[in-house]
């Protein structure tokens, strides 16, 4: 142990490569987003089922919402309640509130009139933004508080309702609340308008997040812009998040896990966030059971792999095959020594040295070399003749949508139909988004 670690023993618990000192970026949470807009305005910012919005489009909507708030009398330091599910409008509301110089008070969309009445009174909010299905509860809860304006929005606003809806949205209905402003109308009315600079600093309050109230009345915790930007920087550094990554939002945005660990990290690096209204936790637990603590890591790794790669590989294969292009799909499941030590399974790109015969020492073994030789034979045959037909090895059939067939590369090589199909169906339902490969 170094002298530095002896003085600060927690450093040995840091992730590999994490610096012992991490300087504060000195930015506001709004700065994180606006810098990503400047760097890559046309890059994807949010995927919501089949809809993708770029950073420029989200910035435009947030600016319009800020102008609407300013015209409603919102001033710097005012509070705006945001009670929304994981939908694009959450980003518009939060970023627009900051662009107006105000503070966001995120609330659980499952709250009803009794709980909401407390938060309306305690927070001193001036504006309440909620789902249109929650509008009547919010309207009654506002009575006698400082809340002067109610704005509602729908989870259906950014989906094509002429196409079959995701199962997550099939019970959704548009609901009008008398006296409420519709966010879509506000965005249209103020489209392309730019609010004046809000003059925020890292010492201004970004969020007031309420405690759960387990041991007494809920208390509002003040999260400064500097807190948000530093936490986002720490998470992005620890996990190596880059603009090429995608951030899958399982936790709700109204929770600090969703708003900071996911959303703020995504906007810091300029990565897209994938959201899908609500997350079906029960179905995930059924398909990825973890009855003991020891099994949680494996279940999480499997879910993450399927959500990030398996379902997208199936989607790509279906598109190519449907277009009449010969397609061959594979699934790499072999665990070399390095993967067994990490406990993360067959991670993305781990098969590349097997294909090219460049196994590093951490992966090398007679068994691994045999698999590498066989994979190389398939790829070489494809390069030579346009078909992966390797003599003496199991047949690799072209992909058929009905069979949903793959060739599995493991200790044994063999075909399998409908591999992880039910799990892929879950992720297709949860994040039907325009597919990057």
N, C-alpha and C positions, 0 to 999 in steps of 0.2 A: 504494500500500500504506500502511495506517495505521501509526502508531508502534507500536501494540499488535501488529500483524502482523509488523512488523520484529523485535520482541523475541521473538515466538513465531510463527515462520513456518509452523508446522503448522496454525495456525488457518485458513489459506486453503484447506486440504484438507477442512475440515469440511463436512458437507452444508448446503445452503442453509437458513437459519433456525435452525441449531444454535447454541446460545449459546456464547460463549467460555468461560464458567464454568458448571459444572453441579454444584450442591451435592449432597452425599450425602444420601439420604433418611433416614439414621439408623434404618433398619428392618432386621429380620431377613427372611430369605426366607419364613419362615412368616407374618410380619406382612403381606407382600404379598398372600398368599392370603386370610388372614382378614379383611383390610379389604375385599377384593372380595366376600367372603361377606356382610359387613355391608351393603355398598352395594346388592347385587343378589342376594339369596340364591336366587331362583328363575330367574335367568338361566342360559343354557347354559354349562357349564364344559368338557365334553368330549363330542365326537361320535365314536362308534365304530360304524361300519357303520350299522345301523338304530336304534341306541340312543343316546339323549341323556341325560346326567346333569347336573343343575343344580349350581351352586356349593354349595347347601345339602346336596345328596345326597352330593357328594364329601367335604364337611366331615364329614358324619355317618359315612361309611365310614372316613375317616382317623382320626376320634376313636375309633371302635371298634377299629381296628387298633392305635392307641397304647395303649389299655387292655389289649389282648392282649399287647403287648410288655412293658408294665409288670408284668403278672402272670407273665411268663416271667423276670422278674428284671432286665430292662434298666434301666439307670440313666443319669442325665445324663452325657454324654461317651462312652458306649459306642458301638461301631460296629455297623452293620447292613448286610450285603451285600445289594444289590438287583440281581439279574440277570434283568431282564425285558425283553420286547419292548415296542413302543409299544401298550400296552393300558391301560384305565382303572386297573387294579390298580397300575400304576407310580405314579400319583398318590397312591393310597391308601397305598402303602408308604413313599414319600418323605415325604409330609406327616405320616403317622402316626409315622414315626421322629422327625421334628422335634417333633411334639407330645409325644413321650415324652422329649424332651431329648437324643436321641442323634444320631449322625452317619451319613450315608448313604455307603456305598462302592459306587458303581455299577460293574457289570462287564458285559462283552459276553456276550450269551446264546449266542454261538457258541463260547465257551471250553468246553473239556472238562476231564477230571479232572486232567491234568498241570498245565495253567495254573491251574486253580482251587485246586489244593493250595497253590501258591505264595501266592496272594492270601489264602487262609484263614490261613496261617501269618503272613504279613507284616502284615496289617491288624489282627490282634487282635480281629476281629469276634466278637460273641457269638451273632448270629442270621444265618441265610442264607435269603433269599427268592428263589425261582427259578421258572421255568416247570416245570410238572409233567413235560414231556418231557426236562428236564435234571436231574430229581431224583436219578437213580441216580449220575450223574457227581458231583453236588454232595455226595451222601451219602458217597461214597468219598473225595472231596477233603477233607472235614471231619476225617477220622481224624487224631488226634494234634495237632489245633489247638485254639484256644480256642472255636471255634464249638460251641455246645451245642444249638441248635435249628434245624431245617430246616422252612421253610414253603413250600409249593408252590401254584401257581395255574394256571389254564388260560385260553388265549386264547378259549375257547368260552363262558366264564362270562357274558359280557354280549352274546351274540347269541341270536337265536331259532332254535334248532336244528330246529324244525318247519318252517322256511322254507328255501328253497334258499340254501346258503351262498355267500359270495363265493369266487371262485377262489383267493383268498389263504388261505382256511381249509379248502379241500376235503380237504386231506391231514392236517388236524389230528385228533388223537385224544386222548382223556383217558387219562392214565397215573397209576396209583397207585404211590407210593413208600413202602415199608414204613417206619414210624416217623416219617414226615413229617406235619406239621400241614397241613390244607387251609385256605387263606386264606378261602374262602367260609364254612366252618364257624366260623372265628374271628370273622368279621364278623357272623355271625348270633348267635353266643354273646354278643358284647359290643355288640350293636346298641343305639343310643340312649345308651350310656354316654359320659360326658364325662371325659377325663383332667384332672388338675390342671394349672395353668399350668406350662410347662416351665422358665420363668425364663431363656430364651435371650436373649443379647445379640448385637449385630452382630459381636462379637469371638469368638463361638463358631464352631466348625467346622461348616459345612453339608454339604460333600461332601469326601471324599478320593478324588480322581480319579487314576488311575495313568497314568504315561507309557507309551508303546508298547513300550519296552524295545529300541529299535533299536540303541543303543550300549552296552547293559549291562542288568542286571536292571531291570524296571519300578520306578519310584519313585512313592510316593504324594504327590500335591500337595494341600496343605491349602487349601481354598477357604472362606473365612469367610462367614458370613451377610451381613456388610457388603459383601463382594466381590460376592456374588450380587445383592443388592438394587441396588447401584450400577450394575453391568453391565446389569441389566434396565432400569433407568431410562435409561441412556445409549442403549440400543438402541431403546426405545420412543420416546424423544425424537427420535432421528435419523430414524426411519422413520415417525413420526407415527401410531403404533398407538393405536387407540381401542377402547372397548367394542363398537362397531358392527362392528369387523373380525373376521375369523376367521383363526386361525393354523394353517396346514397343516403338520403335522409329518412332513416327509420324512426328516430325519436321525433316528437313534435317540436316544431320551431318555437313554440311558446315556452319550452323548457330551455334552461341554459345549455344543456347538451346539444340541442338542436340549433339554438341561435348562435352559440359561440363556438363549440367544438366542431360543428359542421358548417353552418352558414357563414360565419365570420372567417373561418379557415378558407372556404371556397372563394369568397370574394377577395381575400388577401392575395391568394396566388393566381386568381383568374381562372379557376376551374369551374365547370358546370356542376350544379347541384340537381339531383334527381328527386323529385317529390311526387307523391301520388295520393293526395287528399288524406287518407287515413291508412294506417298500416295494420294488417290483419295478423296480430301477434299470435292468436290461437292457432291459425293455420301454420305459421312458421314453427311453432313449438311441436305441432303434430308431425311435421315433416323432418324437423331437426331436433329430435328429443334429446334432452340433457338432464336425466333424472338425478344425477349427482354433480357436485361441483367439479369433480375431476373430468367430466365429459363436456363441460361448457366450452372449453377452448376448441375441441375438435368440432363441436356442433357449429360454433361461430365461424370457424375457418371454412367448413363445408358450405354454410349459407353464403358467406362472402364470395367464395369461389363460384358458386352457381349463379349468384346475382350479377357478378362482374363479368364472368367469362362463359360459363356453360350455356346459359340462355342466349347470350349474344352469338355464340358460335352456331347454335341451332337456328336462330333467326337468319343469320347470314346464309347458312346452307339452304334454307327454305327459299330465300329470295333468289339465289343463284339457280337452284334447280327449277324453280317455277319459271324462270326466264329462259329455260332450255339450255343452260350451260352445264356441261359435265362437272360434277362436284364430288369431292371425296372428303368426308369428315372423320376426324380422329379424336380420341380422348386419351390423354397421357396420364396414367395413374401410378407409374412406377416411383418408388421412393428410394433414391440413393441415400448413402450414409448421411450426407449433409442435411437432407430433408427429414430424416428420422431424428436427428439431433434437435433440429429447430422445432419440430412438432407442428409445423404449418402445412404439412402435406405437400403435394406436387404443385408448387407455386408457378405463377405466370412466367413463361419463357424457359422453364427448367429443362424442357426437352431439346432446346436448340443445340447444346453441345453433343447430345446423343445423335442428332441428325447429321452433324458435320464431323463427327468423330474427334471431337476436341474435349474429351472429358477431363476436367481438372482432377487433381489428386483427391479432393474432398468427395468426389463422386465415383472415382474409379474402383472397380472390382471386376472379377471375371464375369459375373452375372451382368453387370452394367455394360461391360464391353460387348457381350453377346447381343444385348438389346440394341446397343448403338450400331453394331454391324448390320443388324436386320432392318433397323429404321433407315439407315443409309441406303440399303438396297432398294427399299420402296421409293425413296426420294430420287435416287439416281435413275430408276426405271421411268419415273414420271418425267424427269428432265429429258430423257432420251426419246421417249415415245408418246408422251402425253397421257400415259396411264400408269398408275402405281402397281404394276404386275411384276412381283418379284418371284423368281423361280424357287420352289421348295418352301415357300412361306404361305400362310393363310391368305385366301382371296380377300381383296379389299374392293368390295362392290361400290359402284357409284351411288351417291346419296339418292334415296327415294323418300319423298315426303311422307308417304303412307307408312313405310317401315320405320322411318326416322332412325336409320342405321348408322352406326359408327364402327370404326375399328379401334379397339382398346389396346393400348400399348402398356403392358405391365410385365410381370415376370413371365407370363404367358401372353401371346398375342392372339386376339380373336375378335370376331364380329359380335356386336350386340345391338338389338333393336330397342327403341324407346328408352335409351339410357337416361336415367334421372328425369324422365318425362314429367312426372307429377310435380317435381320440384321446379322444373323449368316453366311449367304452366303457372305456378304460383308467381314467379317473378315476371312472367309476361303480363299477368293481370296487374301486378303491383306497379310496374314501371313500363307501360307501353309508351315508348318514346321513340322518336325518329332515330334510327340506329347508327351510332358510330360503330366502326368495326372493332 
